[in-house]
Amino acid sequence: MESIDKLKSKISANLDGYSNQLLDALREKAIEQTKAKIALSGKNNADFSQDELEILVKDEEEKIKNRFKNTLGLGLIAFLGLS
């Protein structure tokens, strides 16, 4: 029984590591996209407060998550042959 608990904790720790890596990659992608949008608008990062930049990055994160969810859903429907 003790070895099962150790195994569970080891698996959980690995999943947390992957989760953190995924969130970090998502954040970096959102930051890149936010920088691109700011540059395309002809503005500079200095034109925004830290809070405004955080809101813009958070919005981009949500957009990326939604695109991933939609793509995953469509892929699942196609895989199941329901389309």
MARRO-392337 format. One record per atom (N, C-alpha, C): residue number from 1; residue in one letter; atom name; x, y, z. Coordinates in steps of 0.2 Angstrom, whole numbers. Each point is the difference from the previous one (the first is absolute). Example, Ala and Ser with C-alpha at 12.3 -4.5 7.8 and 13.67 -1.06 7.14 Angstrom:
// residues 2
<n->1 | res->A | atom->N | x->66 | y->-28 | z->39>;
<n->1 | res->A | atom->CA | x->-4 | y->6 | z->0>;
<n->1 | res->A | atom->C | x->4 | y->6 | z->0>;
<n->2 | res->S | atom->N | x->-2 | y->5 | z->-4>;
<n->2 | res->S | atom->CA | x->4 | y->6 | z->1>;
<n->2 | res->S | atom->C | x->-4 | y->5 | z->3>;
// end
This chain:
// residues 83
<n->1 | res->M | atom->N | x->4 | y->-6 | z->0>;
<n->1 | res->M | atom->CA | x->-4 | y->6 | z->0>;
<n->1 | res->M | atom->C | x->4 | y->6 | z->0>;
<n->2 | res->E | atom->N | x->6 | y->0 | z->4>;
<n->2 | res->E | atom->CA | x->4 | y->6 | z->0>;
<n->2 | res->E | atom->C | x->3 | y->1 | z->-7>;
<n->3 | res->S | atom->N | x->2 | y->-5 | z->-3>;
<n->3 | res->S | atom->CA | x->3 | y->1 | z->-7>;
<n->3 | res->S | atom->C | x->-5 | y->3 | z->-5>;
<n->4 | res->I | atom->N | x->-6 | y->-1 | z->1>;
<n->4 | res->I | atom->CA | x->-5 | y->3 | z->-5>;
<n->4 | res->I | atom->C | x->0 | y->7 | z->2>;
<n->5 | res->D | atom->N | x->0 | y->2 | z->6>;
<n->5 | res->D | atom->CA | x->0 | y->7 | z->2>;
<n->5 | res->D | atom->C | x->6 | y->4 | z->-3>;
<n->6 | res->K | atom->N | x->6 | y->-4 | z->0>;
<n->6 | res->K | atom->CA | x->6 | y->3 | z->-2>;
<n->6 | res->K | atom->C | x->-1 | y->1 | z->-8>;
<n->7 | res->L | atom->N | x->-3 | y->-5 | z->-3>;
<n->7 | res->L | atom->CA | x->-1 | y->1 | z->-7>;
<n->7 | res->L | atom->C | x->-4 | y->5 | z->-2>;
<n->8 | res->K | atom->N | x->-6 | y->1 | z->3>;
<n->8 | res->K | atom->CA | x->-5 | y->5 | z->-1>;
<n->8 | res->K | atom->C | x->3 | y->7 | z->1>;
<n->9 | res->S | atom->N | x->4 | y->1 | z->5>;
<n->9 | res->S | atom->CA | x->3 | y->6 | z->1>;
<n->9 | res->S | atom->C | x->6 | y->2 | z->-5>;
<n->10 | res->K | atom->N | x->3 | y->-5 | z->-2>;
<n->10 | res->K | atom->CA | x->5 | y->1 | z->-6>;
<n->10 | res->K | atom->C | x->-3 | y->2 | z->-6>;
<n->11 | res->I | atom->N | x->-6 | y->-4 | z->-2>;
<n->11 | res->I | atom->CA | x->-3 | y->2 | z->-6>;
<n->11 | res->I | atom->C | x->-3 | y->7 | z->1>;
<n->12 | res->S | atom->N | x->-3 | y->2 | z->5>;
<n->12 | res->S | atom->CA | x->-3 | y->6 | z->1>;
<n->12 | res->S | atom->C | x->5 | y->6 | z->0>;
<n->13 | res->A | atom->N | x->6 | y->-1 | z->2>;
<n->13 | res->A | atom->CA | x->6 | y->5 | z->0>;
<n->13 | res->A | atom->C | x->2 | y->1 | z->-7>;
<n->14 | res->N | atom->N | x->0 | y->-6 | z->-4>;
<n->14 | res->N | atom->CA | x->2 | y->1 | z->-7>;
<n->14 | res->N | atom->C | x->-6 | y->4 | z->-4>;
<n->15 | res->L | atom->N | x->-6 | y->-2 | z->1>;
<n->15 | res->L | atom->CA | x->-6 | y->4 | z->-3>;
<n->15 | res->L | atom->C | x->1 | y->7 | z->1>;
<n->16 | res->D | atom->N | x->1 | y->2 | z->7>;
<n->16 | res->D | atom->CA | x->1 | y->7 | z->1>;
<n->16 | res->D | atom->C | x->5 | y->3 | z->-4>;
<n->17 | res->G | atom->N | x->6 | y->-3 | z->0>;
<n->17 | res->G | atom->CA | x->5 | y->2 | z->-4>;
<n->17 | res->G | atom->C | x->-2 | y->2 | z->-8>;
<n->18 | res->Y | atom->N | x->-3 | y->-5 | z->-3>;
<n->18 | res->Y | atom->CA | x->-2 | y->1 | z->-6>;
<n->18 | res->Y | atom->C | x->-6 | y->6 | z->-1>;
<n->19 | res->S | atom->N | x->-4 | y->0 | z->5>;
<n->19 | res->S | atom->CA | x->-5 | y->5 | z->0>;
<n->19 | res->S | atom->C | x->3 | y->7 | z->0>;
<n->20 | res->N | atom->N | x->6 | y->1 | z->5>;
<n->20 | res->N | atom->CA | x->3 | y->6 | z->0>;
<n->20 | res->N | atom->C | x->4 | y->2 | z->-6>;
<n->21 | res->Q | atom->N | x->3 | y->-5 | z->-3>;
<n->21 | res->Q | atom->CA | x->3 | y->1 | z->-7>;
<n->21 | res->Q | atom->C | x->-5 | y->2 | z->-5>;
<n->22 | res->L | atom->N | x->-6 | y->-3 | z->0>;
<n->22 | res->L | atom->CA | x->-5 | y->2 | z->-5>;
<n->22 | res->L | atom->C | x->-2 | y->7 | z->1>;
<n->23 | res->L | atom->N | x->-2 | y->2 | z->6>;
<n->23 | res->L | atom->CA | x->-2 | y->7 | z->2>;
<n->23 | res->L | atom->C | x->5 | y->5 | z->-2>;
<n->24 | res->D | atom->N | x->7 | y->-2 | z->2>;
<n->24 | res->D | atom->CA | x->5 | y->5 | z->-2>;
<n->24 | res->D | atom->C | x->1 | y->1 | z->-8>;
<n->25 | res->A | atom->N | x->-1 | y->-6 | z->-4>;
<n->25 | res->A | atom->CA | x->0 | y->1 | z->-7>;
<n->25 | res->A | atom->C | x->-6 | y->4 | z->-2>;
<n->26 | res->L | atom->N | x->-6 | y->-1 | z->3>;
<n->26 | res->L | atom->CA | x->-6 | y->4 | z->-2>;
<n->26 | res->L | atom->C | x->1 | y->7 | z->1>;
<n->27 | res->R | atom->N | x->3 | y->2 | z->6>;
<n->27 | res->R | atom->CA | x->1 | y->7 | z->2>;
<n->27 | res->R | atom->C | x->5 | y->3 | z->-5>;
<n->28 | res->E | atom->N | x->6 | y->-3 | z->-2>;
<n->28 | res->E | atom->CA | x->4 | y->2 | z->-4>;
<n->28 | res->E | atom->C | x->-3 | y->2 | z->-7>;
<n->29 | res->K | atom->N | x->-4 | y->-5 | z->-3>;
<n->29 | res->K | atom->CA | x->-3 | y->1 | z->-6>;
<n->29 | res->K | atom->C | x->-5 | y->6 | z->0>;
<n->30 | res->A | atom->N | x->-3 | y->1 | z->6>;
<n->30 | res->A | atom->CA | x->-5 | y->6 | z->1>;
<n->30 | res->A | atom->C | x->4 | y->6 | z->0>;
<n->31 | res->I | atom->N | x->6 | y->0 | z->3>;
<n->31 | res->I | atom->CA | x->4 | y->6 | z->1>;
<n->31 | res->I | atom->C | x->2 | y->2 | z->-7>;
<n->32 | res->E | atom->N | x->3 | y->-5 | z->-4>;
<n->32 | res->E | atom->CA | x->2 | y->1 | z->-7>;
<n->32 | res->E | atom->C | x->-6 | y->3 | z->-4>;
<n->33 | res->Q | atom->N | x->-6 | y->-3 | z->0>;
<n->33 | res->Q | atom->CA | x->-5 | y->3 | z->-4>;
<n->33 | res->Q | atom->C | x->-2 | y->7 | z->2>;
<n->34 | res->T | atom->N | x->0 | y->1 | z->7>;
<n->34 | res->T | atom->CA | x->-2 | y->7 | z->2>;
<n->34 | res->T | atom->C | x->5 | y->5 | z->-2>;
<n->35 | res->K | atom->N | x->7 | y->-2 | z->0>;
<n->35 | res->K | atom->CA | x->5 | y->5 | z->-3>;
<n->35 | res->K | atom->C | x->-1 | y->1 | z->-7>;
<n->36 | res->A | atom->N | x->-2 | y->-5 | z->-4>;
<n->36 | res->A | atom->CA | x->-1 | y->1 | z->-7>;
<n->36 | res->A | atom->C | x->-6 | y->5 | z->-1>;
<n->37 | res->K | atom->N | x->-6 | y->-1 | z->4>;
<n->37 | res->K | atom->CA | x->-6 | y->4 | z->-1>;
<n->37 | res->K | atom->C | x->2 | y->7 | z->2>;
<n->38 | res->I | atom->N | x->4 | y->1 | z->5>;
<n->38 | res->I | atom->CA | x->2 | y->7 | z->2>;
<n->38 | res->I | atom->C | x->4 | y->3 | z->-6>;
<n->39 | res->A | atom->N | x->5 | y->-3 | z->-2>;
<n->39 | res->A | atom->CA | x->4 | y->2 | z->-6>;
<n->39 | res->A | atom->C | x->-4 | y->2 | z->-6>;
<n->40 | res->L | atom->N | x->-5 | y->-4 | z->-2>;
<n->40 | res->L | atom->CA | x->-4 | y->1 | z->-5>;
<n->40 | res->L | atom->C | x->-5 | y->6 | z->1>;
<n->41 | res->S | atom->N | x->-1 | y->1 | z->6>;
<n->41 | res->S | atom->CA | x->-5 | y->6 | z->1>;
<n->41 | res->S | atom->C | x->4 | y->7 | z->0>;
<n->42 | res->G | atom->N | x->7 | y->-1 | z->-1>;
<n->42 | res->G | atom->CA | x->4 | y->6 | z->0>;
<n->42 | res->G | atom->C | x->2 | y->3 | z->7>;
<n->43 | res->K | atom->N | x->-1 | y->-4 | z->5>;
<n->43 | res->K | atom->CA | x->1 | y->2 | z->7>;
<n->43 | res->K | atom->C | x->6 | y->-3 | z->3>;
<n->44 | res->N | atom->N | x->2 | y->2 | z->6>;
<n->44 | res->N | atom->CA | x->6 | y->-3 | z->3>;
<n->44 | res->N | atom->C | x->-3 | y->-3 | z->7>;
<n->45 | res->N | atom->N | x->4 | y->-5 | z->2>;
<n->45 | res->N | atom->CA | x->-2 | y->-3 | z->7>;
<n->45 | res->N | atom->C | x->0 | y->6 | z->5>;
<n->46 | res->A | atom->N | x->4 | y->5 | z->-1>;
<n->46 | res->A | atom->CA | x->0 | y->5 | z->5>;
<n->46 | res->A | atom->C | x->-6 | y->4 | z->0>;
<n->47 | res->D | atom->N | x->-4 | y->0 | z->-5>;
<n->47 | res->D | atom->CA | x->-7 | y->3 | z->0>;
<n->47 | res->D | atom->C | x->-5 | y->-3 | z->4>;
<n->48 | res->F | atom->N | x->2 | y->-6 | z->3>;
<n->48 | res->F | atom->CA | x->-5 | y->-3 | z->4>;
<n->48 | res->F | atom->C | x->2 | y->-1 | z->7>;
<n->49 | res->S | atom->N | x->-4 | y->0 | z->5>;
<n->49 | res->S | atom->CA | x->2 | y->-1 | z->7>;
<n->49 | res->S | atom->C | x->1 | y->-8 | z->1>;
<n->50 | res->Q | atom->N | x->3 | y->-2 | z->5>;
<n->50 | res->Q | atom->CA | x->1 | y->-7 | z->1>;
<n->50 | res->Q | atom->C | x->-6 | y->-4 | z->1>;
<n->51 | res->D | atom->N | x->-5 | y->3 | z->3>;
<n->51 | res->D | atom->CA | x->-7 | y->-3 | z->1>;
<n->51 | res->D | atom->C | x->-3 | y->-1 | z->-7>;
<n->52 | res->E | atom->N | x->1 | y->5 | z->-5>;
<n->52 | res->E | atom->CA | x->-3 | y->0 | z->-6>;
<n->52 | res->E | atom->C | x->3 | y->-6 | z->-4>;
<n->53 | res->L | atom->N | x->7 | y->0 | z->0>;
<n->53 | res->L | atom->CA | x->3 | y->-6 | z->-3>;
<n->53 | res->L | atom->C | x->-2 | y->-6 | z->2>;
<n->54 | res->E | atom->N | x->-1 | y->-1 | z->7>;
<n->54 | res->E | atom->CA | x->-2 | y->-6 | z->3>;
<n->54 | res->E | atom->C | x->-7 | y->-2 | z->-3>;
<n->55 | res->I | atom->N | x->-4 | y->4 | z->0>;
<n->55 | res->I | atom->CA | x->-7 | y->-1 | z->-3>;
<n->55 | res->I | atom->C | x->1 | y->-2 | z->-7>;
<n->56 | res->L | atom->N | x->4 | y->3 | z->-4>;
<n->56 | res->L | atom->CA | x->1 | y->-2 | z->-7>;
<n->56 | res->L | atom->C | x->2 | y->-7 | z->-1>;
<n->57 | res->V | atom->N | x->5 | y->-1 | z->4>;
<n->57 | res->V | atom->CA | x->3 | y->-7 | z->0>;
<n->57 | res->V | atom->C | x->-5 | y->-5 | z->2>;
<n->58 | res->K | atom->N | x->-3 | y->1 | z->5>;
<n->58 | res->K | atom->CA | x->-6 | y->-5 | z->3>;
<n->58 | res->K | atom->C | x->-5 | y->-1 | z->-6>;
<n->59 | res->D | atom->N | x->-2 | y->5 | z->-3>;
<n->59 | res->D | atom->CA | x->-5 | y->-1 | z->-6>;
<n->59 | res->D | atom->C | x->3 | y->-4 | z->-5>;
<n->60 | res->E | atom->N | x->6 | y->1 | z->-2>;
<n->60 | res->E | atom->CA | x->4 | y->-4 | z->-5>;
<n->60 | res->E | atom->C | x->0 | y->-8 | z->3>;
<n->61 | res->E | atom->N | x->1 | y->-1 | z->6>;
<n->61 | res->E | atom->CA | x->1 | y->-6 | z->3>;
<n->61 | res->E | atom->C | x->-7 | y->-4 | z->-1>;
<n->62 | res->E | atom->N | x->-6 | y->4 | z->1>;
<n->62 | res->E | atom->CA | x->-6 | y->-3 | z->0>;
<n->62 | res->E | atom->C | x->-2 | y->-2 | z->-8>;
<n->63 | res->K | atom->N | x->2 | y->5 | z->-4>;
<n->63 | res->K | atom->CA | x->-1 | y->-2 | z->-7>;
<n->63 | res->K | atom->C | x->4 | y->-6 | z->-3>;
<n->64 | res->I | atom->N | x->6 | y->-1 | z->3>;
<n->64 | res->I | atom->CA | x->4 | y->-6 | z->-2>;
<n->64 | res->I | atom->C | x->-4 | y->-6 | z->3>;
<n->65 | res->K | atom->N | x->-2 | y->0 | z->6>;
<n->65 | res->K | atom->CA | x->-3 | y->-5 | z->3>;
<n->65 | res->K | atom->C | x->-7 | y->-2 | z->-4>;
<n->66 | res->N | atom->N | x->-3 | y->5 | z->-1>;
<n->66 | res->N | atom->CA | x->-7 | y->-1 | z->-4>;
<n->66 | res->N | atom->C | x->2 | y->-3 | z->-7>;
<n->67 | res->R | atom->N | x->5 | y->2 | z->-3>;
<n->67 | res->R | atom->CA | x->1 | y->-3 | z->-7>;
<n->67 | res->R | atom->C | x->2 | y->-7 | z->1>;
<n->68 | res->F | atom->N | x->4 | y->-2 | z->5>;
<n->68 | res->F | atom->CA | x->2 | y->-6 | z->1>;
<n->68 | res->F | atom->C | x->-6 | y->-5 | z->2>;
<n->69 | res->K | atom->N | x->-4 | y->3 | z->4>;
<n->69 | res->K | atom->CA | x->-6 | y->-4 | z->2>;
<n->69 | res->K | atom->C | x->-5 | y->-1 | z->-6>;
<n->70 | res->N | atom->N | x->0 | y->5 | z->-5>;
<n->70 | res->N | atom->CA | x->-4 | y->-1 | z->-6>;
<n->70 | res->N | atom->C | x->3 | y->-5 | z->-4>;
<n->71 | res->T | atom->N | x->6 | y->0 | z->-1>;
<n->71 | res->T | atom->CA | x->4 | y->-4 | z->-5>;
<n->71 | res->T | atom->C | x->-1 | y->-7 | z->3>;
<n->72 | res->L | atom->N | x->1 | y->-1 | z->6>;
<n->72 | res->L | atom->CA | x->0 | y->-7 | z->4>;
<n->72 | res->L | atom->C | x->-7 | y->-3 | z->-1>;
<n->73 | res->G | atom->N | x->-5 | y->4 | z->1>;
<n->73 | res->G | atom->CA | x->-7 | y->-2 | z->-1>;
<n->73 | res->G | atom->C | x->-2 | y->-2 | z->-7>;
<n->74 | res->L | atom->N | x->3 | y->4 | z->-5>;
<n->74 | res->L | atom->CA | x->-2 | y->-2 | z->-7>;
<n->74 | res->L | atom->C | x->4 | y->-6 | z->-2>;
<n->75 | res->G | atom->N | x->6 | y->-1 | z->3>;
<n->75 | res->G | atom->CA | x->4 | y->-6 | z->-2>;
<n->75 | res->G | atom->C | x->-3 | y->-6 | z->3>;
<n->76 | res->L | atom->N | x->-3 | y->0 | z->6>;
<n->76 | res->L | atom->CA | x->-3 | y->-5 | z->3>;
<n->76 | res->L | atom->C | x->-7 | y->-2 | z->-4>;
<n->77 | res->I | atom->N | x->-3 | y->5 | z->-2>;
<n->77 | res->I | atom->CA | x->-6 | y->-1 | z->-4>;
<n->77 | res->I | atom->C | x->2 | y->-4 | z->-6>;
<n->78 | res->A | atom->N | x->5 | y->2 | z->-4>;
<n->78 | res->A | atom->CA | x->2 | y->-3 | z->-6>;
<n->78 | res->A | atom->C | x->2 | y->-7 | z->2>;
<n->79 | res->F | atom->N | x->4 | y->-1 | z->5>;
<n->79 | res->F | atom->CA | x->2 | y->-6 | z->2>;
<n->79 | res->F | atom->C | x->-5 | y->-5 | z->1>;
<n->80 | res->L | atom->N | x->-6 | y->2 | z->3>;
<n->80 | res->L | atom->CA | x->-5 | y->-4 | z->1>;
<n->80 | res->L | atom->C | x->-5 | y->-1 | z->-6>;
<n->81 | res->G | atom->N | x->1 | y->4 | z->-5>;
<n->81 | res->G | atom->CA | x->-4 | y->0 | z->-6>;
<n->81 | res->G | atom->C | x->-7 | y->3 | z->1>;
<n->82 | res->L | atom->N | x->0 | y->5 | z->4>;
<n->82 | res->L | atom->CA | x->-7 | y->3 | z->1>;
<n->82 | res->L | atom->C | x->-1 | y->7 | z->-4>;
<n->83 | res->S | atom->N | x->5 | y->1 | z->-4>;
<n->83 | res->S | atom->CA | x->-1 | y->7 | z->-3>;
<n->83 | res->S | atom->C | x->-4 | y->-1 | z->-7>;
// end
